[in-house]
């Protein structure tokens, strides 16, 4: 069983404020599309689309009245969490699972969905054969005409790693970049210089010259209300959010040596055997930032372009444990229970992800479990000695692969 990373251009996935409570449908290069059924050697054949979610994944312009519903054709839903992610703040959508376990619906007393908001849906279910499935989808509600908003990360009041990059994804193409960038300020205590960098017309990232120092308190202030981002299109946000930088931890994956060294405050904590991308599907080199973390998630090759001649996915694993996303295009560092234990530290067999030995269901005392428990969103993972190119700065939070001079040159205020 192998996992790879697709060589596709990296688009930005809008703010994903997913808790590690639940995993979602994804792949080593997941784009969130519905999974394709595929038979794995030695594993039961899973049903096609065990969990059905309305609206569709990545749906845009969803009306405030929905519909919003989660169903399974058989078995039962175990958990459903629907979250509104707006201005980096999370608000749970109240709802309940029906008595027969086949559906989840929002509480009718909760009212309509918010306009111009991002929603995530995380569901875990047991199918008719008592096999656990997980699915994660997102959708965006209707944004009124002549308005724009910026979805961003990290979350308000979160504690992040020293490599965290503040990233905005706007709901509309921005033509007046200077006015919009000037209306967003990122400051810190202790103070450091922070600069913005535009990736196209819809994405604006902010970072300091070097990694944040542990204990730094960062404030993001948005004065976008009534700022004209494009002809006739005005911002509606006026908000201040804060996050804190935690301890310093960096990880270096040596694809040639098949090892991963984890350092805390500069001191070596552990050297862990790994498996990286196979020769035909190598892992990106370069610095990548942990973007989101899942206790368990689903990885399906068909969602990321890895299909066989019959059009089915090369793999479909419904319960990948301890998964940490490193790029938009789907590079993950994750637990692997299906490969032989002697694979780790000796051979690169994945589809581009970095795999650590793990138990089915996610072991707490396995290498993957150990690393997952010591990782924060915002931690830096650097891959070296892979026979591949350096990851694009726009692929995930890859901005640390740019020099400071090149980064500042991408600001509209220079």
KOLTIMAR-509939 format. One line per field, with one value per residue: residue in one letter; x, y, z of N, C-alpha, C in turn. Coordinates in steps of 0.02 Angstrom, whole numbers, plus 50000, padded with zeros to 5 digits. Example, Ala and Ser with C-alpha at 12.3 -4.5 7.8 and 13.67 -1.06 7.14 Angstrom:
# KOLTIMAR-509939
r <- (a:s)
n.X <- (50660:50642)
n.Y <- (49716:49888)
n.Z <- (50390:50354)
ca.X <- (50615:50684)
ca.Y <- (49775:49947)
ca.Z <- (50390:50357)
c.X <- (50660:50645)
c.Y <- (49835:50002)
c.Z <- (50390:50394)
***
This chain:
# KOLTIMAR-509939
r <- (x:x:x:x:x:x:x:x:x:x:x:x:x:x:x:x:x:x:x:x:x:x:x:x:x:x:x:x:x:x:x:x:x:x:x:x:x:x:x:x:x:x:x:x:x:x:x:x:x:x:x:x:x:x:x:x:x:x:x:x:x:x:x:x:x:x:x:x:x:x:x:x:x:x:x:x:x:x:x:x:x:x:x:x:x:x:x:x:x:x:x:x:x:x:x:x:x:x:x:x:x:x:x:x:x:x:x:x:x:x:x:x:x:x:x:x:x:x:x:x:x:x:x:x:x:x:x:x:x:x:x:x:x:x:x:x:x:x:x:x:x:x:x:x:x:x:x:x:x:x:x:x:x:x:x:x:x:x:x:x:x:x:x:x:x:x:x:x:x:x:x:x:x:x:x:x:x:x:x:x:x:x:x:x:x:x:x:x:x:x:x:x:x:x:x:x:x:x:x:x:x:x:x:x:x:x:x:x:x:x:x:x:x:x:x:x:x:x:x:x:x:x:x:x:x:x:x:x:x:x:x:x:x:x:x:x:x:x:x:x:x:x:x:x:x:x:x:x:x:x:x:x:x:x:x:x:x:x:x:x:x:x:x:x:x:x:x:x:x:x:x:x:x:x:x:x:x:x:x:x:x:x:x:x:x:x:x:x:x:x:x:x:x:x:x:x:x:x:x:x:x:x:x:x:x:x:x:x:x:x:x:x:x:x:x:x:x:x:x:x:x:x:x:x:x:x:x:x:x:x:x:x:x:x:x:x:x:x:x:x:x:x:x:x:x:x:x:x:x:x:x:x:x:x:x:x:x:x:x:x:x:x:x:x:x:x:x:x:x:x:x:x:x:x:x:x:x:x:x:x:x:x:x:x:x:x:x:x:x:x:x:x:x:x:x:x:x:x:x:x:x:x:x:x:x:x:x:x:x:x:x:x:x:x)
n.X <- (50043:50034:50066:50053:50108:50021:50075:50026:49970:49967:49824:49737:49664:49523:49506:49533:49462:49477:49453:49557:49475:49397:49418:49433:49372:49501:49660:49827:49855:49739:49585:49462:49352:49215:49238:49302:49250:49353:49441:49548:49695:49673:49582:49414:49288:49243:49088:49018:49025:48985:48946:48838:48831:48749:48757:48852:49027:49141:49048:48985:48906:48794:48626:48557:48458:48493:48483:48543:48614:48654:48675:48666:48656:48643:48683:48747:48758:48892:48955:48929:48987:48959:49024:49036:49150:49211:49295:49404:49349:49261:49103:48989:48863:48707:48628:48556:48566:48459:48340:48350:48478:48518:48524:48571:48517:48507:48465:48304:48272:48385:48392:48431:48575:48726:48763:48895:48990:49103:49084:49114:49097:49103:49100:49074:49044:48971:48963:48849:48918:48983:49098:49206:49189:49247:49216:49249:49193:49174:49086:49029:48930:48812:48879:48839:48805:48927:49010:49151:49246:49376:49437:49531:49681:49789:49675:49574:49638:49717:49855:50007:50135:50307:50325:50211:50111:50018:49874:49768:49621:49528:49355:49326:49409:49542:49571:49617:49745:49837:49760:49685:49785:49844:49743:49748:49833:49971:50039:50160:50210:50351:50398:50418:50471:50345:50287:50182:50132:50075:49989:49933:49768:49683:49737:49827:49969:50054:50210:50351:50528:50610:50576:50441:50473:50466:50327:50286:50160:50034:49944:49808:49735:49592:49531:49433:49306:49206:49313:49364:49390:49383:49315:49166:49150:49150:49233:49181:49224:49275:49379:49471:49590:49684:49833:49944:50117:50187:50300:50464:50480:50554:50564:50658:50652:50739:50742:50824:50900:50797:50747:50684:50714:50676:50672:50670:50669:50795:50862:50893:50759:50713:50753:50671:50621:50566:50456:50462:50416:50402:50521:50459:50364:50404:50437:50405:50542:50596:50532:50390:50234:50139:49971:49842:49768:49722:49645:49599:49576:49513:49587:49590:49638:49576:49525:49631:49690:49757:49727:49678:49682:49550:49486:49466:49516:49687:49707:49611:49585:49499:49529:49650:49772:49824:49852:49933:49920:50024:50032:49932:49907:49905:50007:50046:50099:50091:50018:50051:49987:49979:50091:50236:50328:50468:50485:50495:50622:50702:50654:50579:50413:50294:50158:50208:50184:50242:50272:50244:50272:50130:49985:49833:49693:49764:49896:49947:50074:50155:50275:50209:50100:50169:50234:50126:50060:50147:50147:50106:49988:50065:50195:50356:50402:50533:50589:50725:50851:50774:50727:50665:50580:50586:50454:50319:50306:50174:50102:50011:50069:50196:50284:50407:50504:50548:50663:50690:50697:50634:50509:50463:50458:50341:50242:50112:50138:50268)
n.Y <- (49940:50107:50283:50441:50607:50721:50806:50946:51116:51225:51267:51375:51311:51368:51442:51316:51263:51148:51038:50921:50823:50755:50673:50703:50676:50650:50650:50596:50699:50775:50845:50855:50801:50686:50516:50377:50213:50075:49922:49861:49763:49626:49691:49732:49775:49941:50034:50136:50303:50313:50408:50541:50707:50861:51033:51000:50957:51092:51180:51336:51495:51452:51455:51549:51478:51348:51188:51092:50944:50779:50612:50432:50282:50160:50074:50180:50350:50412:50530:50701:50856:51019:51170:51345:51449:51597:51745:51687:51638:51513:51436:51326:51236:51201:51042:50878:50698:50584:50469:50343:50344:50370:50496:50670:50829:51008:51107:51169:51284:51358:51445:51528:51494:51590:51727:51747:51663:51534:51360:51205:51029:50887:50716:50555:50384:50221:50091:49974:49857:49873:49949:50084:50247:50405:50578:50738:50896:51056:51212:51366:51504:51613:51764:51929:52040:52158:52157:52102:51979:51918:51760:51682:51618:51600:51527:51627:51663:51551:51436:51422:51351:51406:51433:51485:51561:51703:51701:51758:51727:51793:51827:51879:51933:52044:52205:52329:52320:52387:52469:52372:52293:52387:52405:52298:52248:52169:52141:52121:52063:52022:52161:52138:52154:52136:52079:52088:51976:51952:51821:51807:51878:51850:51805:51843:51841:51850:51868:51863:51909:51807:51649:51658:51706:51598:51618:51740:51862:51888:52005:52029:52149:52202:52321:52326:52365:52454:52476:52488:52355:52312:52380:52449:52351:52319:52301:52214:52185:52220:52199:52124:52003:51879:51780:51660:51619:51462:51343:51314:51208:51109:51006:50894:50805:50678:50618:50533:50466:50408:50453:50553:50696:50769:50921:51015:51175:51186:51072:50900:50793:50668:50540:50476:50335:50338:50329:50393:50477:50366:50323:50354:50444:50562:50651:50823:50936:51056:51186:51160:51197:51139:51129:51085:50962:50791:50666:50551:50514:50506:50441:50447:50390:50423:50551:50634:50618:50497:50367:50207:50110:50076:50183:50190:50230:50218:50188:50177:50224:50222:50260:50332:50360:50493:50612:50745:50890:50959:51030:51122:51048:50922:50850:50752:50718:50571:50435:50262:50106:49998:49964:49857:49840:49844:49928:50062:50177:50116:50106:50201:50216:50282:50383:50509:50569:50582:50448:50375:50242:50160:50106:50020:50120:50212:50221:50266:50252:50237:50284:50379:50420:50474:50584:50658:50697:50792:50898:51057:51154:51256:51220:51188:51080:51016:50952:50864:50812:50743:50679:50786:50941:51099:51139:51243:51415:51457:51345:51281:51339:51389:51495:51513:51467:51567:51702:51842:51964:51935:51902:52024:52099:52058:52129:52251:52371:52406)
n.Z <- (50000:49954:49962:49878:49815:49716:49570:49556:49530:49670:49748:49860:50004:50084:50247:50362:50498:50579:50711:50798:50836:50741:50583:50403:50234:50128:50042:50003:49922:49939:49877:49926:49854:49820:49875:49777:49754:49793:49789:49912:49937:50041:50121:50174:50054:50042:50056:49924:49953:50098:50191:50171:50129:50130:50101:49946:49948:49954:49903:49848:49880:49951:50002:50141:50204:50186:50101:50246:50289:50350:50307:50315:50219:50281:50435:50563:50615:50711:50760:50727:50681:50649:50600:50606:50531:50546:50521:50585:50701:50790:50785:50845:50758:50815:50826:50795:50799:50721:50797:50738:50696:50566:50510:50523:50577:50578:50724:50722:50792:50790:50687:50529:50421:50429:50321:50200:50260:50312:50322:50406:50397:50493:50503:50575:50554:50574:50459:50378:50399:50515:50503:50526:50460:50399:50363:50293:50250:50168:50151:50080:50122:50040:49978:49992:49856:49799:49910:50007:50096:50205:50230:50355:50434:50578:50702:50812:50973:50977:51007:50929:50821:50795:50661:50605:50481:50443:50350:50223:50131:50009:49972:49850:49699:49724:49676:49717:49791:49875:49961:50029:50090:50172:50262:50344:50484:50561:50710:50845:51009:51092:50983:50807:50636:50516:50362:50216:50081:49920:49840:49695:49657:49761:49880:50026:50122:50282:50366:50481:50468:50517:50602:50722:50892:51035:51144:51095:51072:50957:50861:50755:50660:50580:50474:50372:50338:50228:50144:49979:49885:49755:49603:49655:49754:49923:50082:50233:50359:50525:50643:50780:50814:50906:50933:51009:51013:51035:51111:51036:50901:50780:50635:50539:50394:50319:50167:50098:50195:50264:50386:50525:50613:50765:50845:50994:51055:50999:51043:51016:51013:50966:50848:50714:50622:50452:50306:50144:49989:49851:49718:49595:49632:49712:49869:49905:49923:50048:50161:50255:50332:50468:50440:50475:50584:50608:50705:50646:50475:50307:50160:49989:49835:49714:49730:49714:49593:49576:49493:49429:49275:49256:49306:49441:49611:49665:49795:49947:50098:50241:50371:50410:50528:50643:50560:50480:50393:50267:50146:50026:49912:49960:50029:50166:50334:50415:50513:50482:50464:50381:50309:50308:50461:50445:50340:50375:50394:50303:50169:50037:50002:49981:49912:49908:50028:50200:50300:50460:50574:50640:50736:50690:50707:50778:50877:51043:51091:50982:50851:50766:50847:50956:50896:50847:50965:51012:50928:50854:50761:50644:50669:50596:50465:50381:50228:50163:50044:49950:49790:49715:49671:49759:49868:49817:49866:49879:49902:50019:50178:50129:50129:50193:50111:50033:50008:50119:50052:49930:49980:50037:49922:49866:49926:49920:49973:49963)
ca.X <- (50000:50077:50035:50093:50085:50009:50113:49978:49978:49938:49774:49729:49603:49505:49524:49507:49468:49456:49482:49584:49423:49372:49454:49390:49390:49559:49708:49894:49849:49666:49550:49397:49298:49188:49283:49284:49256:49409:49456:49617:49715:49667:49536:49345:49271:49200:49032:49028:48995:48948:48918:48815:48826:48720:48777:48910:49092:49166:48994:48988:48843:48740:48577:48556:48410:48519:48477:48601:48592:48703:48639:48698:48605:48636:48727:48725:48804:48918:48967:48924:49004:48955:49055:49044:49216:49205:49344:49446:49313:49221:49038:48957:48794:48671:48590:48550:48561:48393:48338:48371:48549:48530:48528:48582:48487:48517:48409:48263:48271:48448:48385:48464:48647:48752:48788:48966:49025:49131:49061:49145:49056:49144:49055:49101:48988:48981:48921:48810:48962:49016:49163:49204:49205:49251:49211:49256:49177:49166:49047:49027:48864:48807:48908:48799:48837:48965:49043:49201:49273:49437:49443:49602:49708:49763:49614:49577:49657:49751:49927:50033:50207:50346:50325:50144:50104:49950:49854:49700:49593:49471:49298:49326:49474:49558:49606:49649:49785:49869:49710:49667:49842:49853:49689:49762:49897:49992:50090:50179:50244:50393:50388:50462:50445:50302:50271:50133:50151:50016:49991:49875:49722:49637:49772:49877:50000:50098:50259:50411:50588:50629:50522:50421:50504:50417:50296:50263:50088:50023:49878:49786:49681:49562:49488:49413:49239:49201:49371:49347:49440:49375:49264:49099:49150:49177:49242:49131:49253:49310:49388:49538:49599:49751:49856:50006:50166:50208:50371:50496:50493:50566:50574:50691:50644:50791:50711:50875:50919:50736:50741:50655:50741:50632:50709:50632:50714:50861:50889:50866:50714:50709:50763:50618:50623:50508:50456:50442:50390:50438:50558:50415:50320:50445:50411:50433:50591:50581:50500:50317:50205:50080:49912:49786:49783:49665:49656:49587:49550:49507:49628:49565:49679:49536:49513:49691:49717:49790:49676:49701:49655:49477:49459:49458:49573:49740:49700:49555:49596:49451:49547:49720:49780:49875:49868:49950:49925:50081:50023:49865:49901:49890:50060:50033:50141:50036:50030:50043:49983:49972:50156:50276:50369:50537:50486:50514:50694:50740:50629:50528:50361:50231:50138:50233:50178:50292:50237:50273:50241:50073:49938:49766:49656:49807:49926:49975:50145:50189:50309:50161:50064:50215:50246:50062:50046:50195:50146:50058:49979:50115:50262:50389:50430:50576:50611:50789:50880:50725:50739:50607:50589:50564:50383:50303:50287:50101:50072:50007:50105:50265:50320:50475:50551:50568:50707:50654:50693:50581:50445:50443:50444:50273:50195:50090:50158:50340)
ca.Y <- (50000:50165:50349:50488:50677:50742:50865:50995:51181:51226:51317:51383:51288:51421:51427:51254:51266:51081:51011:50854:50776:50715:50677:50713:50644:50682:50602:50624:50764:50779:50906:50854:50774:50625:50460:50326:50148:50036:49864:49857:49694:49604:49734:49729:49826:49989:50057:50200:50360:50291:50467:50589:50774:50915:51044:50965:50983:51152:51219:51408:51529:51414:51501:51549:51428:51281:51139:51065:50878:50725:50549:50369:50236:50105:50083:50236:50406:50416:50599:50752:50922:51071:51228:51406:51478:51665:51788:51644:51618:51454:51432:51262:51238:51150:50993:50813:50637:50554:50411:50284:50350:50375:50565:50727:50890:51064:51125:51220:51345:51393:51495:51518:51500:51658:51743:51761:51625:51469:51307:51139:50973:50829:50661:50488:50338:50150:50068:49915:49803:49895:49979:50156:50292:50476:50624:50809:50939:51127:51250:51438:51532:51668:51829:51980:52078:52218:52149:52049:51963:51879:51702:51682:51578:51548:51541:51674:51637:51487:51432:51395:51342:51465:51445:51504:51617:51729:51695:51780:51708:51838:51799:51908:51957:52111:52248:52383:52283:52431:52490:52314:52273:52439:52400:52240:52255:52113:52166:52070:52081:52079:52183:52120:52177:52088:52104:52049:51953:51932:51765:51819:51931:51829:51780:51887:51810:51892:51832:51901:51889:51742:51618:51692:51682:51569:51665:51801:51873:51920:52036:52044:52199:52212:52380:52320:52391:52511:52479:52465:52308:52309:52430:52436:52297:52347:52255:52218:52162:52265:52150:52112:51935:51869:51712:51656:51572:51415:51323:51305:51139:51101:50937:50886:50738:50661:50567:50484:50426:50379:50471:50617:50720:50817:50962:51060:51228:51172:51010:50841:50752:50600:50524:50429:50306:50358:50313:50452:50462:50318:50357:50381:50496:50586:50702:50889:50964:51122:51198:51158:51212:51099:51173:51058:50897:50747:50602:50500:50544:50461:50458:50412:50410:50451:50622:50673:50603:50432:50319:50152:50112:50072:50245:50187:50253:50170:50171:50207:50206:50263:50274:50349:50392:50544:50645:50816:50918:51003:51072:51124:50995:50860:50815:50741:50676:50534:50368:50209:50040:49946:49944:49814:49881:49853:49979:50126:50181:50079:50111:50252:50181:50318:50423:50577:50588:50556:50401:50351:50180:50171:50051:50034:50157:50263:50203:50322:50241:50226:50345:50429:50447:50515:50648:50695:50726:50845:50943:51112:51189:51309:51192:51181:51016:51027:50891:50872:50754:50708:50692:50824:51013:51131:51154:51312:51456:51465:51279:51281:51396:51377:51558:51512:51448:51628:51749:51900:52015:51914:51906:52094:52124:52040:52173:52309:52432:52421)
ca.Z <- (50000:49949:49959:49838:49810:49647:49548:49531:49558:49737:49763:49932:50036:50130:50316:50388:50570:50598:50772:50790:50858:50686:50520:50346:50171:50099:50018:50009:49890:49937:49859:49957:49813:49846:49862:49729:49784:49767:49831:49934:49951:50110:50159:50148:50005:50074:50014:49891:49987:50157:50225:50121:50160:50090:50031:49921:49969:49919:49873:49860:49870:49981:50033:50214:50229:50174:50155:50279:50313:50346:50310:50295:50194:50328:50493:50605:50627:50779:50779:50675:50706:50598:50630:50567:50539:50519:50553:50626:50761:50777:50819:50831:50736:50853:50787:50828:50759:50728:50840:50702:50681:50494:50486:50568:50553:50624:50767:50688:50832:50781:50634:50465:50419:50419:50255:50193:50312:50294:50367:50399:50421:50509:50521:50584:50554:50565:50404:50393:50418:50576:50487:50539:50405:50418:50306:50309:50193:50183:50103:50094:50109:49992:49995:49959:49802:49815:49974:50010:50162:50204:50275:50372:50488:50623:50739:50868:51038:50971:51019:50867:50815:50778:50589:50582:50435:50441:50280:50206:50066:50000:49936:49782:49675:49749:49627:49754:49841:49924:50012:50070:50132:50223:50311:50387:50519:50602:50757:50894:51071:51075:50914:50751:50571:50482:50295:50178:50015:49882:49793:49653:49678:49814:49939:50056:50181:50322:50406:50499:50431:50545:50640:50783:50954:51081:51190:51061:51065:50892:50853:50687:50661:50514:50465:50302:50325:50182:50100:49912:49861:49683:49586:49680:49804:49985:50138:50286:50422:50570:50696:50806:50841:50934:50945:51047:50987:51087:51113:50971:50879:50708:50615:50474:50364:50270:50125:50077:50253:50291:50457:50542:50676:50798:50893:51036:51079:50972:51068:50983:51054:50942:50777:50701:50554:50411:50235:50105:49923:49810:49665:49542:49660:49768:49915:49896:49969:50072:50225:50254:50398:50486:50429:50512:50613:50616:50739:50594:50414:50250:50103:49931:49778:49659:49741:49702:49528:49573:49471:49387:49207:49257:49333:49514:49649:49680:49865:49982:50167:50277:50441:50417:50594:50658:50496:50485:50325:50256:50087:49997:49862:49994:50064:50237:50377:50447:50536:50431:50496:50330:50282:50352:50507:50422:50287:50404:50405:50252:50100:50022:49964:49982:49854:49917:50099:50247:50342:50522:50597:50684:50743:50665:50759:50806:50941:51081:51103:50919:50829:50741:50904:50995:50862:50843:51030:51026:50870:50851:50698:50641:50672:50531:50444:50322:50193:50128:50009:49908:49719:49692:49676:49821:49869:49799:49924:49884:49915:50092:50208:50107:50121:50221:50058:49998:50044:50146:50000:49883:50015:50043:49855:49849:49961:49880:50009:49955)
c.X <- (50044:50036:50080:50067:50078:50050:50066:49993:49941:49889:49766:49664:49585:49511:49492:49515:49445:49490:49509:49534:49403:49416:49407:49414:49447:49605:49776:49897:49776:49639:49479:49340:49274:49233:49256:49297:49312:49423:49530:49634:49708:49620:49466:49332:49223:49143:49050:48989:48952:48915:48900:48800:48798:48728:48839:48974:49115:49111:49000:48919:48783:48690:48577:48509:48432:48498:48544:48580:48649:48664:48686:48644:48592:48685:48701:48780:48827:48925:48959:48939:49003:48976:49055:49112:49216:49252:49387:49414:49268:49157:49004:48884:48756:48630:48589:48545:48493:48397:48362:48445:48567:48538:48542:48550:48501:48455:48368:48260:48334:48444:48425:48540:48666:48773:48862:49007:49049:49107:49101:49097:49102:49097:49093:49042:49013:48935:48885:48851:49004:49087:49157:49226:49206:49247:49214:49240:49173:49118:49045:48958:48869:48837:48869:48839:48871:48993:49098:49224:49337:49433:49516:49617:49770:49700:49626:49593:49691:49824:49957:50108:50242:50347:50258:50147:50031:49929:49781:49682:49529:49417:49292:49396:49484:49597:49644:49691:49814:49820:49693:49724:49854:49801:49698:49830:49909:50050:50104:50210:50284:50387:50441:50431:50405:50282:50221:50162:50088:50033:49928:49830:49679:49672:49827:49903:50045:50146:50315:50471:50611:50568:50505:50460:50450:50391:50272:50187:50076:49952:49865:49728:49658:49516:49463:49344:49244:49265:49352:49402:49440:49320:49195:49094:49186:49182:49191:49159:49288:49320:49461:49541:49672:49767:49924:50052:50191:50282:50399:50508:50500:50583:50606:50684:50697:50765:50761:50894:50859:50728:50709:50681:50697:50671:50662:50681:50786:50891:50854:50823:50714:50727:50717:50625:50559:50511:50429:50419:50434:50472:50514:50368:50352:50411:50444:50490:50564:50544:50424:50292:50144:50019:49851:49802:49719:49685:49649:49557:49548:49550:49608:49604:49640:49524:49572:49727:49754:49737:49708:49667:49579:49444:49450:49522:49624:49738:49639:49558:49551:49473:49621:49730:49832:49899:49877:49962:49983:50074:49950:49855:49897:49947:50044:50092:50091:50059:50015:50045:49983:50038:50193:50320:50440:50542:50514:50588:50735:50719:50578:50475:50297:50217:50159:50226:50237:50254:50278:50237:50186:50032:49871:49726:49698:49834:49956:50049:50184:50228:50261:50123:50106:50224:50182:50048:50092:50197:50091:50048:50028:50186:50290:50416:50469:50598:50675:50806:50827:50739:50679:50624:50569:50491:50371:50284:50212:50065:50069:50040:50179:50307:50390:50526:50571:50617:50665:50646:50638:50512:50420:50425:50373:50221:50175:50111:50231:50350)
c.Y <- (50061:50228:50398:50560:50696:50803:50916:51062:51186:51283:51322:51353:51340:51397:51362:51254:51201:51061:50943:50801:50728:50722:50687:50674:50683:50629:50632:50690:50783:50846:50905:50827:50708:50566:50413:50259:50109:49980:49865:49784:49680:49645:49727:49786:49876:50010:50122:50253:50338:50349:50519:50655:50823:50980:51003:50997:51040:51192:51292:51439:51491:51462:51495:51496:51357:51253:51116:50998:50828:50660:50491:50322:50177:50116:50139:50289:50404:50487:50644:50820:50970:51136:51286:51435:51546:51710:51750:51625:51559:51456:51368:51272:51183:51105:50927:50757:50606:50490:50348:50287:50362:50447:50613:50788:50946:51077:51179:51286:51387:51447:51479:51519:51573:51667:51756:51725:51558:51418:51243:51087:50913:50774:50596:50441:50266:50126:50004:49854:49820:49921:50055:50195:50363:50519:50695:50849:51011:51158:51323:51465:51593:51732:51883:52018:52140:52217:52096:52040:51923:51822:51695:51632:51612:51571:51592:51636:51568:51493:51393:51386:51405:51480:51468:51565:51638:51733:51713:51754:51748:51807:51826:51929:52029:52149:52304:52352:52328:52451:52432:52295:52324:52433:52339:52249:52193:52138:52113:52102:52020:52097:52157:52147:52121:52118:52058:52028:51927:51872:51771:51873:51913:51806:51828:51855:51861:51848:51879:51877:51820:51712:51660:51664:51652:51621:51729:51804:51914:51945:52051:52092:52211:52272:52382:52348:52455:52523:52450:52420:52299:52358:52409:52382:52319:52293:52266:52200:52219:52227:52145:52041:51927:51795:51716:51604:51528:51401:51315:51232:51138:51028:50935:50813:50729:50603:50514:50438:50391:50393:50540:50638:50776:50854:51009:51110:51214:51106:50950:50801:50679:50597:50465:50401:50322:50324:50374:50430:50414:50355:50387:50434:50525:50641:50769:50901:51031:51124:51201:51167:51168:51145:51150:50987:50857:50685:50545:50535:50491:50486:50414:50436:50442:50526:50665:50653:50537:50379:50266:50157:50108:50133:50245:50211:50199:50148:50205:50183:50250:50286:50286:50386:50447:50580:50719:50844:50966:51048:51072:51065:50926:50822:50812:50707:50638:50465:50317:50142:49983:49924:49899:49858:49893:49902:50045:50126:50148:50093:50167:50220:50221:50353:50496:50602:50560:50512:50381:50288:50194:50107:50070:50065:50211:50245:50263:50315:50222:50289:50399:50461:50493:50584:50690:50730:50784:50898:50996:51131:51248:51284:51182:51110:51029:50960:50907:50806:50711:50726:50727:50898:51037:51151:51228:51352:51465:51399:51268:51344:51389:51439:51560:51489:51507:51668:51807:51954:51998:51919:51979:52123:52108:52080:52231:52374:52449:52476)
c.Z <- (50000:49944:49922:49840:49737:49631:49517:49561:49623:49743:49837:49954:50087:50201:50339:50462:50599:50662:50758:50813:50802:50625:50463:50287:50140:50071:50025:49972:49885:49917:49884:49915:49842:49828:49809:49760:49752:49816:49848:49951:50026:50152:50131:50101:50037:50028:49981:49930:50046:50193:50172:50155:50109:50130:50011:49947:49923:49884:49893:49848:49898:50014:50109:50243:50214:50106:50183:50311:50304:50353:50295:50272:50240:50385:50537:50609:50700:50802:50718:50708:50647:50631:50581:50583:50506:50558:50603:50692:50742:50818:50798:50810:50774:50808:50823:50777:50773:50769:50804:50682:50609:50469:50543:50536:50602:50666:50733:50726:50822:50727:50572:50473:50409:50347:50257:50246:50283:50346:50353:50428:50431:50534:50526:50590:50552:50509:50424:50412:50479:50563:50494:50477:50431:50356:50331:50246:50216:50132:50126:50077:50063:50019:49957:49906:49831:49886:49967:50082:50152:50254:50292:50427:50515:50660:50795:50933:51034:50992:50962:50871:50790:50703:50562:50537:50435:50367:50270:50137:50058:49957:49865:49763:49697:49696:49661:49810:49895:49979:50058:50116:50188:50278:50357:50418:50562:50645:50810:50955:51094:51000:50866:50688:50539:50415:50261:50111:49980:49838:49750:49684:49738:49878:49961:50119:50216:50362:50427:50458:50452:50581:50701:50843:50999:51131:51159:51058:51002:50888:50780:50691:50590:50515:50393:50287:50284:50142:50032:49885:49786:49665:49609:49733:49867:50039:50192:50355:50460:50635:50717:50835:50863:50938:50979:51015:51045:51085:51042:50957:50804:50694:50546:50452:50311:50229:50104:50135:50285:50366:50465:50610:50703:50851:50929:51067:51058:50994:51035:51031:51032:50868:50761:50631:50516:50343:50198:50036:49884:49751:49611:49567:49723:49809:49900:49945:49996:50138:50217:50325:50409:50483:50468:50532:50623:50655:50689:50534:50359:50192:50044:49870:49723:49669:49724:49637:49522:49557:49428:49319:49206:49290:49408:49548:49662:49753:49894:50054:50210:50346:50450:50483:50595:50595:50505:50415:50321:50195:50066:49949:49894:50024:50138:50270:50420:50470:50481:50467:50446:50301:50333:50397:50483:50364:50314:50422:50352:50180:50093:49977:49956:49917:49864:49988:50138:50297:50403:50544:50647:50689:50711:50722:50792:50874:50976:51093:51040:50899:50804:50799:50946:50962:50860:50909:51048:50971:50878:50778:50697:50650:50602:50523:50380:50293:50155:50093:49973:49835:49689:49698:49745:49816:49854:49861:49933:49899:49990:50119:50193:50100:50148:50170:50015:50040:50069:50093:49950:49915:50017:49975:49833:49886:49916:49912:49999:49905)
***
